[in-house]
Amino acid sequence: MSDDGDNETDTGSSAMARGLGTLVGNILRDVTDPPTARVRAKPRANETLPRGYEDLGLIRSGGMGEVRRARDLSLERTVAIKLLHWEHLESVSHRERFEHEARVTASLQHPSVVPIYDRGVLEGGRPWFVMQEVRGETLAPVIAHLHSPDCRDPRGRARQVVGAMERMAQALAYAHSRGVVHRDIKPSNLMLGIFGEALVMDWGIARRGTDHAESTATGSRQALRTDTTDERAMTLAGDLLGTLPYLPPEVCRGLPHTAASDVYSFGLVLFELLTGRRAYESGPASLMARLQGEAHDALAQRLEAEATLGSEELRSLTLRTLRDDPEERIRDGASLAEQIRRWLDGDHRRRRARRLLTTARAERRESERLEAEVARAEDAVGELRRALPPYATVAMKRPLWAAEEELSELRRGLGLSSSRAVEDLRLALQHDPDLEAARAELVKVATEGLFAEERDGERSARWRRLVETFGTEAERAELNAPCQLTLELDRPSEVSVRPQTKLDRRWVASPASYEAVDAGALARTLDPGDYLVRVRRGPIEVQEHLRLRLRGRRRIDDLVSPFEGLDLGPDDVPIPAGWVTLGGDDRAADPLPERRVRTGAFVMKRHPVTHGEFQEFLDALVRSGREDLAETHVPRRTASDAYAGFARAPDGTFVSTEDAYGRAVEASWPVVLVTWHAACAYAEWLAAKTGLPWELPTEVQWARAARGEDGRHFPWGDEPEATWAQLLRSSQGVPGRAPVDACVTDESPFGVRGMAGNVRDWCADRWSTAGAEWAEALGELRLVRGGSWRSPVDDARSANRYAAPPDERSPVLGFRLVFDPGAR
């Protein structure tokens, strides 16, 4: 190239050809045959530092000068003094370049540029300038350490280095704004101070856009730093300035340095930071790639294969600095600093998101632990409750209270842990919407919550919204993925599968529509939800309420088979074998710990035994000569009281009278004021009369009939509503019993009625589980289930349990019967 600085802007083919010819020849000469190292004479014996400075020793020596630590005697501070090597005193170009570095550096007043304090010339003619001393390391050893086995946190440390490089890019932005191009960006010219300084060093070959720095600072030839094993080595080669492994393609082709050229060199440092290896070495092969404009794709492949540090986003940013065409590259230091800053902000958010994800996973593990602890505590509380008599003293109850408080605390902890996990995952996605692990974890949590709490409309709706918000298209589709229902039929039947919906706070089914189906497996694809399945074969019709869960597959055995051959009346309700939830209602009285149990098939009377039916039983006893038993079992308030609701006719049979409120007792009212023994006697009589093994229901049978498969809180659903049963506030007027068929809305999933209101039911079981010694002492307390006409709605919850001595007579206590078809 010409010595005239104006020719640097010549981008024509002739100028490029001339430059490339000289350039390639000189570079190949210097790469294959490096210039002989200079032999330096020792400094002159009488050589001293400038007046007012005390020499504290050599810091480093470079190709053009040396840097010494000194004491500023006037201001009492330690500084660094750079002096031109004395053997260059006769070189005009070296002197001018040295002075150029001082002027350019002094003009750049920026925190990441070392400030110049003073300059001058020694008596022997050596120029010098004084600058701030910065102790630290250049990026060359820092990068080497990051990729060594000794580095304990390379990723975290690399991010800190990128943060420092953002400040270095700001220094370039400032220089570029003042028309200054550095032209020698490389790791050894980027320094990290021990107090956090981030500095761009060595502005010796920098060029101002407003002067002809190449000609005035370096003479007619420009310096090419080959940077082999010693980056301080200098050669003169061609018309090129910079360090060969860090030169951008356009400069290799003889075009002038621009701000985009500094960006390219800076990108090569980023490449080295990410991979631990230089993008280019000093040989001719790397130069030819840049000369031919084919370097970028090769660098992209190497970065993909060799990068061990940094995120995908940082690698992408690095590649944007390494475009072969300067017009496609990040254009200057300001844009570079902005993009690094954006990456740092995004990386901070991503790291925050990952920390939140880690915390959420820990909360999930804690939730799983607490779930196990809650289950253990529930069992412990249940055992303590069963072991305590109602007359227990405070001292006897204290262990139970302590266990209940522990259980409450565990439940609170479980709720908090679950909530924190969800909140942390949502925050993680706010910080980094692309964090797939957090998104997938949140959808998993929400889906599990939807399964676990699908009976809770409000909570299940919240879980569903989370899946709909954060789920993929496939995951959202899973919310409505069809379920597979398979119904096994032993013989041809009529089948109705009707969806159930909530209307006025209770489950209702659409009108039945039957289809004739042959024997075999009847398969149906249905949406998740609640269904009433009915199978009719001959005179027997059996129904089952099914809740089909997400992605559910249900197989139901033939519902009718267990009941075939039975002569069932219209009020005999066949209930198929299936699952039932015991407990699980925190608002219930004396609930059992929640668990799922399976029952066999049984038949239950649709209604409790009526006053008229019990009168028939009493009359049968009288006619059979067992009047003493009739007197024992006739309803009365106590064993010694007069009859209640009954009187004797002249022939000794019984007739209905008035109740305690003066109302005529109707035959269709449920019978009350009967003991557990009277209920058992009635069942024995009816069994003998019908040939069917009627008996009192067990607790599990009663719960199955009332709660169905889904474990609902009331026979009609989960909503407490007195309107749907004969309860304390169901109607105006004096509360009391009603005909058993009066309240058709108090109906269970199987069609059994009156299990929430009207009268409670004796059950066959003892009130407590086996092994509760105090039950024996109180005369073997018996279990009572259901609500009554005197109950507020919460006392009608299907999980409520009550106890009564078997000789108890109550105006709210009656009974109903069941039989096992397999016991015929």
C-alpha positions in Angstrom: 0.0 0.0 0.0 1.0 3.6 -0.5 2.5 5.6 2.4 -0.3 8.1 1.8 -2.9 7.6 4.5 -5.7 8.7 2.1 -5.1 5.6 0.0 -6.4 3.5 2.9 -9.9 4.2 1.8 -9.2 2.8 -1.7 -11.3 -0.4 -2.0 -10.8 -0.8 -5.8 -9.6 -4.1 -7.2 -6.2 -2.6 -8.3 -5.4 -1.3 -4.8 -6.5 -4.6 -3.3 -4.4 -6.6 -5.7 -1.3 -4.6 -5.0 -1.9 -4.9 -1.3 -2.6 -8.6 -1.3 0.5 -9.3 -3.4 2.9 -7.5 -1.0 0.9 -8.6 2.1 0.8 -12.4 1.4 4.5 -12.4 0.4 5.6 -10.6 3.5 3.3 -12.6 5.8 4.5 -16.0 4.4 8.1 -14.8 4.8 7.6 -13.8 8.4 5.6 -16.9 9.3 8.0 -19.4 7.8 11.2 -17.4 8.5 10.6 -15.2 11.6 12.9 -12.3 11.9 16.0 -12.7 14.0 15.4 -11.6 17.6 17.0 -8.3 18.4 19.9 -8.3 20.7 19.4 -5.5 23.2 22.2 -3.7 24.9 22.0 -3.2 28.7 20.5 0.1 29.8 23.0 2.9 30.3 24.4 2.9 33.8 23.4 6.5 34.5 19.8 6.1 33.2 17.2 7.2 35.7 13.4 7.7 35.8 11.9 11.2 35.4 12.5 13.6 38.3 10.0 13.0 41.1 9.6 9.3 40.6 11.4 6.5 42.5 12.0 3.3 40.5 10.4 0.2 42.1 11.4 -2.3 39.4 10.4 -3.7 36.0 6.8 -4.7 35.4 7.1 -6.0 31.9 9.1 -5.4 28.7 7.5 -5.4 25.2 8.7 -5.0 21.6 8.8 -1.2 21.7 9.2 -0.3 25.3 9.3 -1.3 28.9 6.9 -0.6 31.8 8.3 0.1 35.3 6.6 0.4 38.6 7.5 3.7 40.3 6.7 5.8 43.3 5.2 9.3 42.6 7.1 11.2 45.3 4.9 14.3 45.1 1.5 12.6 45.3 2.7 9.5 47.2 1.2 6.9 45.0 2.4 4.0 43.0 2.3 4.5 39.2 3.5 2.8 36.0 5.9 4.5 33.7 6.3 3.3 30.1 9.6 4.1 28.4 10.7 3.6 24.8 13.5 1.1 24.5 16.7 3.1 24.2 17.8 1.2 21.1 14.7 2.7 19.3 15.8 6.3 20.0 17.1 6.7 16.5 13.9 5.4 14.9 11.6 8.3 14.0 8.7 5.9 13.4 9.1 4.2 16.9 9.3 7.6 18.6 6.2 8.9 16.8 4.3 5.7 17.5 5.2 5.9 21.2 4.1 9.5 21.4 1.0 8.6 19.4 0.0 6.0 22.0 0.4 8.5 24.8 -1.8 11.1 23.0 -4.5 8.7 22.0 -4.7 7.0 25.4 -4.8 10.4 27.1 -7.6 11.5 24.9 -9.8 8.5 25.9 -11.0 9.4 29.4 -13.0 6.3 30.2 -13.0 3.9 33.2 -11.8 1.0 31.1 -8.9 2.9 29.5 -5.8 3.4 31.7 -5.5 7.1 32.4 -2.3 9.0 31.4 -0.9 11.3 34.2 2.2 12.8 32.6 4.6 12.5 29.7 8.1 13.8 28.8 11.6 12.9 27.6 14.6 11.9 29.7 17.9 13.7 29.4 19.2 10.8 27.3 16.3 11.4 24.9 14.1 8.5 25.9 10.4 9.4 25.8 8.2 8.3 28.6 4.7 8.6 30.0 3.2 8.0 33.4 -0.1 6.1 33.8 -2.1 4.5 36.5 -0.7 1.2 37.7 -3.2 -1.7 37.4 -2.4 -5.0 38.9 -4.1 -8.0 37.5 -4.0 -10.4 34.6 -4.6 -10.2 30.9 -7.3 -12.4 29.4 -4.6 -14.7 28.0 -3.8 -16.5 31.3 -7.4 -16.1 32.5 -8.8 -18.0 29.5 -6.1 -20.7 29.9 -7.1 -21.1 33.5 -10.8 -21.4 32.7 -10.1 -24.4 30.5 -7.7 -26.1 32.9 -8.7 -28.8 35.4 -7.8 -26.5 38.2 -10.7 -24.2 37.6 -13.5 -25.1 40.0 -16.3 -23.1 38.5 -15.5 -22.4 34.8 -19.0 -21.5 33.8 -19.5 -19.0 36.6 -16.1 -17.6 36.1 -16.6 -17.3 32.4 -19.8 -15.3 32.9 -17.8 -12.9 35.2 -15.2 -12.5 32.4 -18.0 -11.8 29.9 -19.3 -9.2 32.3 -15.9 -7.6 32.3 -15.7 -7.8 28.5 -18.9 -5.9 28.3 -17.2 -3.0 30.1 -14.3 -3.4 27.7 -16.7 -3.2 24.8 -18.0 0.1 26.3 -14.4 1.4 26.2 -14.4 0.5 22.5 -17.8 2.2 22.0 -16.3 5.3 23.6 -13.2 5.2 21.4 -15.3 4.6 18.3 -17.5 7.5 19.1 -14.4 9.7 19.1 -13.2 8.3 15.8 -10.5 6.0 17.3 -10.1 2.4 16.2 -7.8 0.2 18.4 -6.7 -2.2 15.7 -5.0 -4.7 18.0 -7.7 -6.3 20.1 -6.4 -9.6 21.5 -6.4 -11.3 24.9 -3.0 -9.9 26.0 -4.4 -6.3 25.5 -7.5 -6.9 27.6 -6.8 -6.8 31.3 -8.7 -7.7 34.5 -7.6 -5.8 37.6 -7.4 -7.3 41.0 -10.1 -4.8 42.2 -12.5 -5.6 39.3 -11.1 -3.2 36.7 -11.7 -4.2 33.1 -9.3 -2.4 30.8 -8.4 -2.2 27.1 -4.6 -1.7 27.0 -2.0 -0.8 24.4 -3.4 1.8 22.1 -0.1 2.1 20.3 -1.3 1.4 16.8 -4.8 3.0 17.3 -5.9 5.2 14.5 -8.0 8.4 14.7 -10.6 8.8 12.0 -9.6 12.5 11.7 -5.9 12.1 11.3 -3.6 9.8 9.3 -2.4 7.8 12.2 -0.9 5.0 10.1 1.5 7.3 8.4 2.2 9.7 11.3 2.4 7.0 14.0 4.1 4.2 12.2 5.8 5.7 9.2 5.5 4.1 5.8 5.4 0.5 7.0 2.8 -0.9 9.4 3.5 -3.4 12.2 2.3 -7.0 12.0 2.3 -8.8 15.3 2.7 -12.5 14.5 1.9 -13.6 18.0 3.5 -17.0 18.0 4.4 -18.2 21.4 5.3 -14.7 22.7 2.7 -12.1 22.0 5.2 -9.4 22.7 7.2 -10.4 19.6 7.0 -7.7 16.8 7.9 -7.9 13.2 7.5 -5.5 10.3 5.6 -7.1 7.5 3.7 -5.7 4.6 1.2 -2.9 4.8 -0.7 -4.4 7.7 -1.3 -3.4 11.3 -2.3 -5.8 14.1 -1.7 -9.3 15.3 -2.1 -12.0 12.7 -4.4 -14.5 14.6 -6.8 -11.6 15.5 -7.0 -9.8 12.1 -10.4 -9.5 10.5 -10.9 -10.7 6.9 -11.2 -7.2 5.4 -7.9 -6.2 6.9 -6.2 -9.4 5.6 -7.4 -8.3 2.2 -5.7 -4.9 2.5 -8.8 -2.8 3.5 -8.6 -0.3 6.3 -9.4 -1.0 9.9 -12.9 0.2 11.0 -14.9 -0.1 14.1 -16.4 -3.3 12.7 -12.8 -4.6 12.5 -12.3 -4.1 16.3 -15.6 -6.0 16.8 -14.3 -8.9 14.7 -11.1 -9.1 16.8 -13.2 -8.8 20.0 -15.3 -11.7 18.7 -12.2 -13.8 18.2 -11.4 -13.3 21.9 -14.9 -14.4 22.7 -14.4 -17.5 20.6 -11.2 -18.2 22.5 -13.0 -17.8 25.8 -15.7 -20.2 24.8 -13.5 -22.9 23.3 -10.1 -22.5 25.0 -8.5 -22.4 21.6 -7.6 -19.7 19.1 -9.8 -19.3 16.1 -6.7 -18.8 13.9 -3.1 -19.6 14.3 -0.2 -17.7 12.7 0.2 -20.0 9.7 -0.8 -19.3 6.1 -3.8 -21.7 6.1 -5.8 -19.5 8.5 -4.9 -16.4 6.6 -6.1 -17.9 3.3 -9.5 -18.7 4.8 -10.0 -15.1 5.8 -8.6 -13.9 2.4 -11.2 -16.0 0.6 -14.1 -14.9 2.8 -14.9 -18.5 3.9 -14.0 -18.2 7.6 -17.4 -17.7 9.2 -18.9 -21.1 8.4 -15.8 -22.9 9.5 -15.8 -21.0 12.8 -19.5 -21.7 13.3 -18.8 -25.5 12.9 -15.8 -25.3 15.3 -17.8 -23.3 17.9 -20.5 -25.9 17.8 -18.1 -28.7 18.2 -15.5 -27.2 20.6 -17.3 -24.7 22.8 -17.3 -25.9 26.4 -18.4 -22.7 28.0 -21.2 -20.2 27.5 -24.8 -20.6 26.4 -26.2 -21.1 23.0 -27.2 -17.4 23.0 -23.6 -16.3 23.7 -22.3 -18.5 21.0 -24.8 -16.9 18.6 -23.7 -13.5 19.6 -20.0 -14.5 19.1 -20.8 -15.7 15.6 -22.5 -12.3 14.8 -19.2 -10.6 15.5 -17.4 -12.9 13.1 -19.3 -12.4 9.9 -16.9 -12.2 7.0 -18.6 -9.2 5.6 -18.3 -6.1 7.9 -21.8 -4.9 6.7 -23.3 -8.1 8.2 -21.4 -7.9 11.4 -22.2 -6.1 14.7 -21.2 -2.7 13.5 -19.3 -1.0 16.4 -18.4 -1.1 20.0 -21.7 0.5 21.1 -23.7 -2.2 19.4 -21.4 -4.8 20.8 -21.6 -3.6 24.3 -25.4 -3.4 24.1 -25.7 -7.0 22.8 -23.4 -8.3 25.5 -25.4 -6.4 28.1 -28.6 -7.9 26.8 -27.0 -11.3 26.9 -25.9 -10.7 30.5 -29.3 -9.5 31.5 -30.9 -12.5 29.8 -28.3 -14.8 31.3 -29.0 -13.3 34.7 -32.7 -14.0 34.2 -31.9 -17.5 32.9 -29.7 -18.3 35.9 -32.4 -16.9 38.2 -34.9 -19.1 36.4 -32.7 -22.2 36.8 -32.2 -21.4 40.5 -36.0 -21.2 40.9 -36.4 -24.4 39.0 -33.9 -26.1 41.4 -35.8 -24.6 44.4 -39.2 -25.8 42.9 -37.8 -29.3 42.5 -36.6 -29.3 46.1 -40.1 -28.1 47.1 -41.6 -31.0 45.1 -39.4 -33.5 46.9 -40.4 -31.9 50.2 -44.1 -32.2 49.2 -43.7 -35.9 48.5 -42.0 -36.3 51.9 -44.8 -34.3 53.6 -47.5 -36.4 51.8 -46.0 -39.5 53.3 -45.8 -37.7 56.7 -49.4 -36.6 56.4 -50.6 -40.1 55.7 -48.6 -41.4 58.7 -50.0 -38.7 60.9 -53.6 -39.4 59.7 -53.2 -43.0 60.6 -51.8 -42.1 64.0 -54.7 -39.7 64.7 -57.2 -42.3 63.6 -55.7 -44.9 65.9 -55.8 -42.4 68.9 -59.4 -41.4 68.1 -60.5 -45.1 68.0 -58.7 -45.8 71.3 -60.3 -43.0 73.2 -63.7 -43.3 74.9 -66.0 -40.2 74.7 -65.7 -39.8 78.5 -61.8 -39.6 78.2 -60.2 -37.2 80.6 -58.1 -34.2 79.5 -54.9 -36.2 80.3 -56.1 -39.0 78.1 -56.9 -36.7 75.2 -53.7 -34.8 75.2 -51.8 -37.3 73.0 -54.7 -37.1 70.5 -54.6 -33.3 70.6 -50.9 -33.2 70.1 -51.2 -35.6 67.1 -54.0 -33.5 65.6 -51.9 -30.4 65.9 -49.0 -32.2 64.3 -51.3 -33.3 61.5 -52.6 -29.8 61.0 -49.1 -28.4 60.9 -48.0 -31.1 58.3 -51.0 -30.3 56.2 -50.2 -26.6 56.3 -46.6 -27.4 55.4 -47.7 -29.6 52.5 -50.0 -26.8 51.2 -47.3 -24.2 51.5 -44.7 -26.5 49.9 -47.0 -27.2 46.9 -47.9 -23.6 46.5 -44.3 -22.5 46.6 -43.3 -25.1 44.0 -45.9 -23.7 41.6 -45.0 -20.1 42.3 -41.3 -20.8 41.8 -42.0 -22.5 38.5 -44.2 -19.6 37.3 -41.5 -17.1 38.4 -38.9 -19.2 36.6 -40.9 -18.9 33.4 -41.3 -15.2 33.9 -37.6 -14.8 34.0 -37.0 -17.3 31.2 -40.0 -18.1 29.1 -37.9 -20.6 27.1 -36.8 -22.7 30.1 -38.4 -25.9 28.9 -37.6 -27.8 32.0 -39.6 -25.4 34.2 -42.5 -25.4 31.7 -42.6 -29.2 31.6 -42.3 -29.4 35.4 -45.2 -26.9 35.9 -47.4 -28.8 33.5 -46.6 -32.0 35.3 -47.4 -30.5 38.7 -50.7 -29.1 37.3 -51.7 -32.3 35.7 -51.0 -34.2 38.9 -53.0 -31.6 40.8 -55.9 -31.9 38.3 -56.0 -35.7 38.9 -55.8 -35.4 42.7 -58.3 -32.6 43.1 -60.7 -33.0 40.2 -63.6 -33.3 42.7 -62.8 -29.7 43.9 -64.2 -27.6 41.1 -62.3 -24.4 42.0 -58.9 -26.0 42.5 -59.2 -28.3 39.5 -60.2 -25.3 37.4 -56.9 -23.5 38.5 -54.9 -26.6 37.6 -56.6 -26.8 34.3 -55.8 -23.2 33.5 -52.2 -23.8 34.3 -52.0 -26.6 31.8 -53.9 -24.6 29.2 -51.6 -21.6 29.7 -48.2 -23.4 29.8 -48.9 -26.7 28.1 -47.9 -27.6 24.6 -50.6 -28.2 22.0 -50.3 -32.0 22.7 -50.5 -31.4 26.5 -53.5 -29.2 26.2 -55.2 -31.8 24.0 -54.6 -34.3 26.7 -56.9 -32.4 29.0 -59.7 -33.4 26.7 -58.2 -36.6 25.4 -60.9 -39.2 25.1 -61.3 -42.0 27.6 -61.8 -45.7 26.8 -64.7 -47.4 28.5 -65.1 -51.1 28.0 -68.2 -52.8 29.4 -68.2 -56.6 29.6 -71.6 -58.2 28.9 -72.2 -61.9 29.6 -75.4 -61.9 27.7 -77.2 -59.6 25.2 -78.4 -56.5 27.1 -79.7 -53.0 26.7 -77.2 -50.4 27.6 -77.4 -46.6 28.3 -74.4 -44.4 28.9 -75.4 -40.9 29.8 -73.2 -38.0 30.7 -73.9 -36.3 34.0 -73.7 -32.6 34.6 -74.2 -30.4 37.6 -77.5 -28.6 37.7 -78.5 -26.5 40.7 -75.6 -27.9 42.7 -76.3 -31.6 42.2 -75.5 -34.2 39.6 -78.2 -34.9 37.0 -78.1 -37.2 34.0 -79.6 -36.7 30.6 -82.6 -38.8 29.7 -81.8 -42.5 29.2 -81.5 -43.8 25.7 -81.0 -47.6 25.5 -79.4 -49.6 22.7 -79.4 -53.3 22.3 -76.0 -54.8 22.6 -74.8 -58.4 22.0 -72.7 -60.3 24.5 -69.1 -59.4 24.6 -67.0 -56.3 25.2 -68.8 -53.1 24.5 -66.2 -50.3 23.9 -67.0 -46.6 24.0 -64.7 -43.6 23.5 -65.8 -40.8 25.8 -64.7 -37.4 26.9 -63.4 -37.2 30.5 -66.2 -36.6 32.9 -69.0 -38.2 34.8 -71.3 -40.8 33.4 -74.3 -42.8 34.5 -74.1 -46.3 33.0 -77.2 -48.5 33.0 -77.5 -52.1 31.9 -80.9 -53.7 31.6 -81.5 -57.3 31.1 -84.9 -58.7 31.6 -86.5 -57.3 34.8 -83.2 -56.3 36.3 -81.6 -52.9 35.8 -78.3 -51.9 37.4 -76.7 -48.5 37.3 -73.3 -47.2 38.1 -71.9 -43.7 38.3 -68.5 -43.5 36.7 -65.9 -40.7 36.8 -63.6 -41.1 33.8 -60.3 -39.4 34.4 -57.9 -37.8 32.0 -56.5 -40.4 29.6 -58.5 -43.0 31.5 -59.1 -46.6 30.5 -62.0 -48.3 32.4 -63.1 -51.9 32.2 -66.4 -52.8 33.9 -67.5 -56.3 34.5 -71.0 -57.3 33.7 -73.2 -55.3 36.1 -76.3 -57.5 35.9 -74.8 -61.0 36.3 -74.5 -61.0 40.2 -78.3 -60.3 40.4 -79.7 -62.6 37.7 -82.3 -65.0 38.9 -83.4 -62.7 41.8 -87.0 -61.7 42.1 -86.3 -58.0 42.9 -89.1 -55.6 43.7 -89.2 -52.0 42.5 -87.6 -50.8 45.7 -84.8 -53.3 45.7 -81.8 -51.5 44.4 -79.0 -53.7 43.0 -75.6 -52.1 43.7 -72.7 -53.6 41.7 -69.3 -54.5 43.1 -66.9 -51.5 43.1 -64.8 -49.0 44.9 -65.8 -46.7 47.7 -63.9 -43.9 49.5 -64.0 -44.0 53.3 -63.3 -40.8 55.1 -61.6 -38.0 53.1 -64.0 -35.3 54.2 -62.3 -32.9 56.7 -65.7 -31.3 57.6 -67.3 -34.6 58.5 -68.0 -35.7 62.1 -65.7 -38.5 63.3 -64.5 -39.3 59.8 -62.3 -42.3 59.1 -58.8 -41.8 57.6 -59.2 -41.6 53.8 -58.8 -44.8 52.0 -60.3 -46.7 49.1 -61.8 -50.1 49.6 -63.7 -52.5 47.3 -67.0 -54.0 48.0 -68.9 -56.9 46.6 -72.3 -56.7 44.9 -75.3 -56.3 47.2 -79.0 -55.2 47.1 -80.2 -52.4 49.3 -83.7 -51.2 50.0 -84.4 -48.0 48.2 -86.0 -46.5 51.3 -85.6 -47.0 55.0 -88.1 -49.3 56.7 -91.4 -47.5 57.0 -93.8 -47.2 60.0 -96.3 -49.4 58.1 -93.7 -52.1 57.3 -92.6 -52.2 60.9 -96.2 -52.4 62.1 -96.6 -55.5 59.8 -93.6 -57.1 61.6 -95.1 -56.4 65.0 -98.5 -57.8 64.0 -96.7 -60.9 62.7 -95.1 -61.4 66.0 -98.4 -61.1 67.8 -100.1 -63.5 65.5 -97.3 -66.0 65.9 -97.6 -66.0 69.6 -94.5 -63.9 70.3 -96.2 -61.0 71.8 -93.4 -60.5 74.3 -91.0 -59.8 71.4 -93.5 -57.4 69.9 -93.6 -55.6 73.3 -89.8 -55.5 73.3 -89.4 -54.1 69.9 -92.3 -51.7 69.6 -91.1 -48.1 69.2 -91.1 -46.1 72.4 -88.9 -43.5 73.9 -87.5 -45.7 76.6 -88.0 -49.3 77.4 -90.5 -48.4 80.2 -92.3 -45.7 78.3 -95.6 -46.0 76.5 -95.7 -46.8 72.8 -94.6 -44.0 70.5 -96.7 -43.7 67.3 -98.5 -47.1 68.0 -101.4 -48.3 70.0 -103.0 -51.8 70.4 -106.2 -52.7 68.7 -108.8 -54.9 70.5 -107.5 -58.0 68.7 -103.9 -57.3 70.0 -102.5 -56.0 66.8 -101.0 -52.5 66.4 -102.4 -49.4 64.9 -100.8 -46.0 64.1 -101.5 -43.0 66.4 -100.0 -39.5 66.7 -96.4 -38.5 67.1 -95.0 -36.3 69.9 -96.2 -33.2 68.0 -99.8 -34.4 67.7 -99.5 -35.3 64.1 -101.0 -38.5 62.8 -98.2 -40.9 62.0 -98.4 -42.0 58.4 -97.5 -45.5 57.3 -95.1 -44.1 54.7 -93.0 -42.4 57.3 -89.7 -44.1 58.3 -90.0 -45.9 61.5 -88.0 -44.5 64.5 -87.4 -45.2 68.2 -86.3 -48.7 67.4 -83.3 -50.3 68.9 -80.5 -52.0 67.0 -81.8 -55.3 68.3 -85.3 -54.5 66.9 -83.8 -53.6 63.5 -81.9 -57.0 63.5 -85.1 -58.8 64.5 -87.0 -57.1 61.6 -84.3 -58.2 59.2 -84.5 -61.8 60.4 -88.3 -61.8 60.0 -88.1 -60.3 56.5 -85.5 -62.8 55.4 -87.7 -65.7 56.6 -90.6 -64.2 54.8 -88.9 -63.5 51.4 -86.2 -66.2 51.4 -83.5 -63.5 50.9 -80.8 -62.9 53.5 -81.8 -59.4 54.5 -79.6 -57.8 57.2 -78.4 -54.4 58.4 -75.7 -52.8 56.1 -72.1 -52.8 57.0 -70.4 -49.4 57.1 -68.6 -50.1 53.8 -71.9 -51.1 52.1 -73.7 -48.0 53.5 -70.8 -45.7 52.2 -70.8 -47.4 48.8 -74.5 -46.9 48.4 -74.4 -43.2 49.5 -71.1 -42.0 48.0 -70.7 -44.1 44.9 -67.4 -44.5 43.2 -66.4 -40.9 43.3 -66.5 -40.5 47.1 -68.9 -37.5 47.0 -69.7 -35.6 50.2 -73.5 -35.9 49.8 -75.6 -38.4 47.9 -76.4 -35.7 45.3 -72.9 -34.3 44.9 -70.3 -32.3 46.8 -72.4 -29.2 47.5 -74.1 -28.8 50.9 -77.6 -27.8 50.1 -80.5 -28.5 52.5 -83.1 -28.1 49.7 -82.3 -31.6 48.4 -83.0 -33.6 51.6 -85.4 -33.7 54.5 -83.2 -31.6 56.9 -83.7 -29.1 59.6 -84.0 -26.1 57.3 -85.5 -27.8 54.2 -89.0 -26.4 54.6 -91.2 -24.2 56.6 -93.3 -25.4 59.5 -92.5 -27.8 62.3 -89.6 -30.1 61.4 -90.3 -33.8 61.4 -90.3 -37.0 59.4 -91.7 -37.1 55.8 -92.8 -40.0 53.7 -89.8 -41.9 52.5 -90.7 -41.2 48.8 -91.3 -37.5 49.3 -87.8 -36.2 48.7 -86.7 -37.7 45.4 -83.6 -35.4 45.2 -82.1 -37.1 48.2 -80.9 -39.8 45.9 -77.5 -41.6 45.7 -75.6 -42.5 42.5 -77.4 -45.9 42.6 -80.9 -44.5 43.2 -81.1 -45.2 47.0 -83.0 -42.4 48.7 -83.1 -40.8 52.1 -79.4 -41.3 53.0 -78.8 -37.6 53.9 -82.1 -36.7 55.6 -85.3 -37.9 57.2 -83.8 -40.5 59.5 -80.4 -42.0 60.3 -79.6 -45.6 59.8 -78.4 -48.3 62.1 -75.4 -50.3 60.7 -74.3 -53.8 61.5 -70.8 -52.8 62.6 -69.6 -51.7 66.0 -68.9 -48.1 66.1 -65.1 -48.6 66.5 -62.8 -51.0 64.7 -61.8 -54.3 66.2 -59.4 -54.0 69.2 -61.1 -50.9 70.7 -61.5 -52.2 74.2 -63.7 -49.4 75.5 -66.5 -50.3 73.1 -67.1 -53.5 75.0 -67.3 -51.6 78.3 -70.1 -49.3 76.9 -72.2 -52.2 75.7 -70.8 -52.6 72.2 -71.6 -49.3 70.7 -73.0 -49.6 67.2 -72.4 -47.5 64.2 -75.0 -45.0 62.9 -74.8 -43.3 59.5 -76.7 -40.6 57.6 -78.5 -37.4 58.5 -82.0 -36.7 59.8 -84.9 -34.3 59.8 -83.3 -32.7 62.8 -79.8 -32.2 61.2 -78.3 -29.1 59.8 -76.9 -29.8 56.4 -73.3 -30.4 57.5 -74.6 -33.2 59.8 -75.9 -34.8 56.6 -72.4 -35.4 55.1 -72.0 -38.9 53.9 -68.7 -39.4 55.7 -70.2 -38.5 59.1 -70.2 -41.3 61.6 -72.1 -41.6 64.9 -72.2 -44.1 67.7 -75.1 -45.4 69.9 -75.6 -48.2 72.3 -77.6 -51.0 70.6 -80.6 -50.4 73.0 -80.7 -46.7 72.0 -84.1 -45.3 71.0 -84.1 -42.1 69.1 -86.7 -40.0 67.2 -84.2 -39.5 64.4 -82.9 -43.1 64.1 -84.3 -45.8 61.9 -82.8 -48.4 59.6 -82.6 -49.9 56.1 -81.7 -53.3 54.9 -79.4 -55.0 52.4 -78.6 -58.5 51.3 -75.7 -60.2 49.6 -76.9 -62.0 46.4 -74.0 -64.5 46.8 -75.4 -65.6 50.2 -78.7 -66.9 48.9 
